[in-house]
Amino acid sequence: MRIQDRCIVVTGGASGIGAALARRFAAEGARGVVVADVQAAVDDVAAEVGGLGVRCDVSKESDVAALIDAAEARFGPIDLFCSNAGIFVPGGADAADRDWERSIGINVMAHIYAARVLVPRMVARGDGYLLQTASAAGLLTQIGSAPYAVTKHAVIAFAEWLSITYGDQGLKVSVLAPQAVNTAMTAGTEGGGVAGIDGMLEPQQVADVVVAGIEAEQFLILPHAEVLEYFHRKASDYDRWLRGMRRLQAQFGNMF
Ligand SMILES: NC(=O)c1ccc[n+]([C@@H]2O[C@H](COP(=O)([O-])OP(=O)(O)OC[C@H]3O[C@@H](n4cnc5c(N)ncnc54)[C@H](O)[C@@H]3O)[C@@H](O)[C@H]2O)c1
C-alpha cells in the first residue's frame, strides 16, 4: 500500500518509533496523520505533521473507540492503523500483578480493541491495513522480562490470526519486530542491553523500513535483518536455540 493520500493513525505517537512513523507518513504525503498517546507531547507531534493529536489510553476500550471516531470524523475512513504504543517492565512470574495487567492491557488488548472496531469496517470496504508493533522479543524472547516476552508473542499471534482470517477479504496486516531502537524505552540501558547486540537503530531508520514493508505489504517487518536468521534457527532446532539463549541470559540476565 502506498502511503500517499492515506488516513493513518499511530498510537504511542508522542515519542520514539511512533513519532518517527508519524513524521515519515506525513513526508510521504498521507492525507491525514492522527497521533494518539497518553502524553500531552502528542499535540506537538500532531502540530509538526499537520495532523490531529488525541489523548488516549490504549488500554481502555472506550478511548480506542473514541480515537477511531475522532480520526474518521476528521480525515475519513482509516486506511492504516498503527498499534504502536507499548511498555516494557522487567521481571519474571513474580512481577507485580499490576505490571502484568498493564503489559497485557497496553501491549495486547489495545490491538484487540482497535481490531474490534476497525476489522468489520475494513472488511466491509474490502480494504484496510493494520500495523502492529511487536518486537523481536515476540519472535524470539526477552531476556529479563517475562511480561514483555509473553505480551509481544501475543501481538504476533493475534496479527497472524487476523491475517489468516481476513486476508482474503481485503485486510492487510503487518507486524513490526525490531531489536533495540534508541527511544525512551531503551534509555538507561547500556547500548540497548541484550536487544542491542546487533546495534541500536534510530527511530527514523525504523520508519524507513516500515514504509518499505507497507509498500511491499510484507507481514513481517524486520528493521534488524539478523532477527530472521535467529527465527530460522529457533524453528530448525529449538533445543539448541534455548541453549544459546541461556548463554545470553547468563551474560545479560541482570541488566534490566
Ligand atoms: N525501543 C526499542 O528498542 C523497541 C524494540 C522493539 C519494539 N519496541 C516497541 O516499539 C513500540 C514503541 O516504543 P518506543 O521504543 O518508541 O518507546 P517510547 O517509550 O518512546 O514510546 C512508547 C509510547 O507509547 C506511549 N504509551 C504508553 N502507554 C500508553 C497507553 N496506555 N496509551 C497510549 N500511549 C501509551 C508512551 O507515552 C510513549 O509515547 C512499543 O510497542 C515497543 O514495545 C521498541
The ligand as an ORCA input file, in Angstrom:
! r2SCAN-3c Opt
* xyz 0 1
  N      12.818      0.816     21.655
  C      13.030     -0.457     21.378
  O      14.163     -0.955     21.491
  C      11.910     -1.339     20.893
  C      12.232     -2.581     20.345
  C      11.219     -3.403     19.906
  C       9.908     -2.984     19.994
  N       9.612     -1.778     20.529
  C       8.206     -1.397     20.618
  O       8.017     -0.196     19.904
  C       6.857      0.476     20.401
  C       7.184      1.935     20.604
  O       8.147      2.043     21.651
  P       9.340      3.102     21.632
  O      10.576      2.341     21.618
  O       9.088      4.121     20.598
  O       9.222      3.687     23.124
  P       8.669      5.060     23.657
  O       8.565      4.856     25.128
  O       9.445      6.198     23.120
  O       7.210      5.144     23.010
  C       6.104      4.463     23.523
  C       4.942      5.444     23.529
  O       3.770      4.735     23.962
  C       3.046      5.608     24.813
  N       2.160      4.860     25.679
  C       2.478      4.079     26.741
  N       1.366      3.620     27.325
  C       0.322      4.119     26.626
  C      -1.078      3.993     26.745
  N      -1.639      3.282     27.731
  N      -1.866      4.619     25.836
  C      -1.306      5.371     24.857
  N       0.020      5.530     24.693
  C       0.812      4.913     25.567
  C       4.116      6.339     25.600
  O       3.620      7.515     26.198
  C       5.162      6.593     24.527
  O       4.973      7.842     23.867
  C       6.465     -0.276     21.670
  O       5.370     -1.133     21.377
  C       7.691     -1.081     21.987
  O       7.390     -2.238     22.739
  C      10.596     -0.941     20.972
*
